[in-house]
Amino acid sequence: MKILIIEDNSDLASGIVKYLSGEGYTCELSTSVEQSLQKIQLYDYGCILLDISLPDGSGFAILEKLKQLNKQEGVIIISAKDSLDDKLKGLVLGADDYLTKPFHLAELAMRVLAVIRRRSFNGNNVVKYGDIAMDISEKTVTCNELLIEQLSPKEFDLLGFFISSSKRVLSKGSIAEHLVGDNADMLDNFDFVYAHVKNLKKKLKQGGCSNYIHTIYGMGYKFEKS
């Protein structure tokens, strides 16, 4: 799952990136309103962490733009201001949560998980599709209640992306963007996408799962029951 961290404090930002990357998230960093506005118009994110005090303006402008664009990203405001007015304004503009600095990174990770679970998986901790059950918090996958061989973080993330986008054709470009963020623009090819899809299909098959990943030639992949 891809996270956009909008924070101009380099030490805090690098700490968040390191911690959330360790939790299996793909993290992108922005340090200004201008840069953030460009990113949210070009890319989609599972969750946005938003500091409202930025060098070139207020983070509320980013919330307002997300609302104008009708984007569906979950937003957690992270701010040094413990102001009721700021909290209310953020929630009115569409933020999902508000966390006051300083905070524990473990708590931040739990709030990110809660937002993603609510936004992408209808609030469920265990997501089911056919004979697959995916535990979002434990990061395990079972097929007919039998544990599947441990998936890599990228494979687990890819499976979640497929399930949350079931019956839609996902282009190789959109999968690449989901897995590596805006670095996807610098890729010469999508070999790593083929590799992750191939490995995921292999592990699901070995675990006794039905084949849900279908190649749509010239377009990408579709995840659905046959």
N, C-alpha and C positions, 0 to 999 in steps of 0.2 A: 504494500500500500504506500502511496506517495504522499509525503508531507511537505508543505511549504512553511518554512520558519521565517517569519518577518520580524527581525530583531537586529538592532544596530550595535548592541553590546557584544563585542567579538568574543569575549570570554564566555559569557552566558550562551551565546549562539553555538559556539564550538562544543560546549558541554552538552547542550541539547542534541546536537547532531550526533555526537559520539554515542550518547545513551540510546537514542531512538534507533540509530543504525544497528546497534547491538540487539535491539528488540525485533529486528527484521524489516524495519521501514526504510524506504528510499527517501532520503532527505534532500531538499533544495533550500538554499538560503537566499534571502533578500534583505537588504539593509535600508531601503528607502521606499517612499510612497510611489515614486515614479517607476522604479524597477518592479515593484510588486504589481502595479496596475498592468504593466506589460505582460507579466507572467500569467496573471489570472485570465487575461484575454486570449492567451495562446495555449494554455494548458489546463488540464483538470487535475484536481487533487482530492485525496481521501479526507484530508483534514488540513486546516490552516491554523497555525499558531501566530497570533497577531499582537504585536506591541503597538499601543496606540500613540506613543510618543516617539516620533521618528524625526530625523534631522530636517527633512524637507516638508513636514506637515503632519497631520493627524491620521492615525490608522483608521479612524472612522470613515475617511474618504474611500478607503479600500472596501469597507463593509457596504457603503452606499453603492459602489460600483458593482459589487457582487450581486446586490439586490436588483440593480438596473439590468444586469445581464441575465438575471434569473438563474444564476449558478447554484448548484446543489451542494457545494462543499460545506462540511461542518467547520465551524470557526470557534476557537478558544482564544479569548483575549488574555494576554499575559501582561500585566501592568504593575508598575510600582505604585500606582495611585489606588488606594483603597477607598474610592469615592462611590457613594450610592448613586449619584447622578450619572457617573461614567458607566456603572454597571447597568443601570436602567436603559441608558441610551444605546449601549452595545446590544442588549437583548432586544430592544425595539427594532434595531437595524438588522437583526437576524443572527447575532452570535448565539452559540449553543451553551457556552460556559464562560466563566470569568475567574482567572486565577491570579492572586496577588503575589508579587515578588516580595521576598524570596520564597521559593517553594522547593520541595523535594522532587527530584527528577522522576522518582518512582511514582509519585502521585500524579505528575504530569502525564506519564505513560498510561496510567490507569484511566485518566480522563480522556486521553486520545482514543484509547480502545473503546471507551463507552460511547464517544461521539461516532466513531466509525461503525460500531455495532448498531447504533440507532439509525444512522443515515443509510448504510449499505445493506444491513441484514435485518431490518425491521425490529431492532432491539434484541434479537436473539443471540445468546452466547453460543449455542450449538445450531449450526445451519445444516439443513438436510436437503439433499437433492437425489431422488431415486434411492439407490442403495448406499449413497455416500453420506456420512455425517462428519461435519467439520467443526471442531471445537476452536473457536476464535481465541479464547484466552489461553488455553493449554497448548495451542498450536499442534494439535494432533488430528489425524484423519482416520476414520474407520470405514470399513465396507461390510455391511451386514453384521455390524458390531465387532468385527475383527480388526485389530490395529494394522494399518498399512505401514510398510517400511518407512522409516523416518524421511520425510520430505525435506529438502533444503529450504532455507527461508524464501528464496526466489520461487521455488516450485509451489510452496504453500501459498505465497502471495498470488501466483498465477492462477492457482485453483480457485482462490477466493474471487479473483477478478472474473474468471469464467462463470462461476456460479452466480455472482451478482449481476452478470450481463447475459444470463442464459437466454437462448433463442435469438440473440443479436449476433450479426457477423462482426467479429473484431478483426480489424486489419493488423497486419504485422507491425505497422507503424504505431498504432495505438497501444499494442502490447509492449513494444519497445519503450515507448514513452512512460507507460505505467511502471515498468520494471527498473528503468534507469533514469527517469526524469528527463530534463531538457538536454541531457547529454546524448539523447537519442538523435538529436539533430546532427551530431558529428559522426555518426556511424556510417561506414561505407556499405555495409550490407546487414542483413537480418539473420546471420548465421546463428547468433546466440539465441534468438527467438526460436528458431527451428530446434536447437539443442534442448532448450528448456521444455518446449512442448513435447518433444520426443521422450525425454526422461520422465516427464509427468505421466504421459500415456503409458509408458512401460511400467512404472511403479503402481499405477492404478490397476492395470491389467494383472500384474503379479499378485495384487491384493484381492483379486477376484471381482473387481468392479466391472460394471457394464461399460461399454465404450461410448462416452458422451462427447468426446472431442472430435469434431468432423472438419476435415480440410475443405474449404470452399476455394477451389482453384482460381487463381488470379485475384483473389480478394483477401483471404485470411482464414479464420477459424470460427466455427460456431459450436457452442456447448449446449446440447439438448439431447433428450431421449430419442432413440431411433424410432 
